[in-house]
Amino acid sequence: MKKGLGARGEGVRDAQPSRALTDAERERYSRHLLLSGFDEAGQQRLLASRVLIVGLGGLGSPVAMYLAASGVGELLLADFDAVDLSNLQRQILHTTSRVGATKVDSATAALHALNPEVSLVPVKGALNAARLGELARRVDLVCDCSDNFATRDAVNAACVAAGIPLVSGAAIRSEGQIACFSGRPGEPCYRCLYPDLGDGGETCAREGVLAPLTGIIGSMQAAEAIKILARLGEPLFGRLLLLDALTMEWRSLRIPADPACAVCGPSAAHPGT
């Protein structure tokens, strides 16, 4: 049974530090260790943590790179796609030389070069509900960097069933958003925010996207994941941030729990719990 998350992230499957930091780790993560409220305990929590990243594109690139660079102990890298030339405008994990490779293999090469101490677990192919449920039970947190409502809905359901936090991001045209969900009973989930998901017809391939926008939102997802895992600051639980990158204006909205939610409401069935 997983503990609930407090305001500072207490109870995240409580990954327990198993050893002291090595001298090399103290040097690599020295700028983290200087942060008030972070210190060695926070870094040890990151080193003991496991995160599933769903999607290794525009959002998943900065998420994966910052989590690897920050020393998250194990990253499960999930994507079914291959690197395309049109991806390189914004998907900074990938390079021209790796066009045609699977995004999982390309990401693995980039992240291993960045921090060889992080364990990288490839997750290739499509993710159905059963596979997502299994993966969610293996990790402490999920970063949803996918680009369609069907996947986001399935990821959300898996996180609710496993009782783990979800960090959700989206970017299209010049508009971005980020929200976090604690996974605790009685608190909102992604479906509370979008009860009518529709067909998710808008895609970057059709609408376009400003390249650095994915970096902004993805970097914020990484920051929220680190805060939750290291118990640092106040996570964005139950809040939605919306960005218009053309004006650089932000809006912040509270997300209420929907008592009639089909995923997290009192009458919802939660397979696997």
Secondary structure, 3 states (H helix, E strand, C coil): CCCCCCCCCCCCCCCCCCCCCCHHHHHHCHHHHCCCCCHHHHHHHHHCCEEEEECCCCCHHHHHHHHHHHCCCEEEEEECCECCHHHHHCCCCCCHHHCCCEHHHHHHHHHHHHCCCCEEEEEECCCCHHHHHHHHCCCCEEEECCCCHHHHHHHHHHHHHHCCCEEEEEEEECEEEEEEECCCCCCCCHHHHCCCCCCCCCCHHHHCECHHHHHHHHHHHHHHHHHHHHCCCCCCECEEEEEECCCCEEEEEECCCCCCCCCCCCCCCCCCC
